[in-house]
């Protein structure tokens, strides 16, 4: 079954801690993305990667970091520098061509205690 | 600046009561407009891509249309299982990394 998996589904973090959210895809997609969703707001792009070992900042990259060491994996680290990290985090992937469709994973809900 | 505005924010329908959702956009040039469906606590599910004004696409009870300034998602004779949040996103021609700009969504509740 091809798709995108995210883990964990729920994550709780204490203030001052870094946490890493996992995103894996077996669709053989070149491009991967991380979005943040807050209630009543549209999805906002955090980071994206169009190819292995390369990634770019999105609109709200401050307080976040990523890596892309493998084509199928794009983990997101929420650092202690992110002042308001409580949100629903969504990973997406696409073939990587112009105007291709982004497909989303099931999401991780992060709550800061 | 690229902007997407969806209206209404919420919509309550009786089963069988057809309606339309609006997605107004401002972009310097449109590469594509995307519609997604999102159930509570889940990731968005892709519905349609529209590329040029006048284009229409259909899937079961849903039909999406596109003009130069807005897109509509028509829900014909909805059923309770159509209850979800519907998201609209645009991809500007100048979008770096195929970035999408999303609207805030329309929450649809269909009552039996």
Interface residues (C-beta under 8 A of the other chain):
Chain A: X4 X6 X31 X33 X40 X41 X42 X43 X44 X45 X48 X50 X56 X58 X90 X94 X96 X98 X99 X100 X101 X102 X103 X104 X105 X106 X107 X109
Chain B: X4 X9 X31 X32 X34 X36 X41 X42 X43 X44 X45 X46 X49 X51 X87 X89 X91 X96 X97 X98 X99 X100 X101 X102 X103 X104 X105
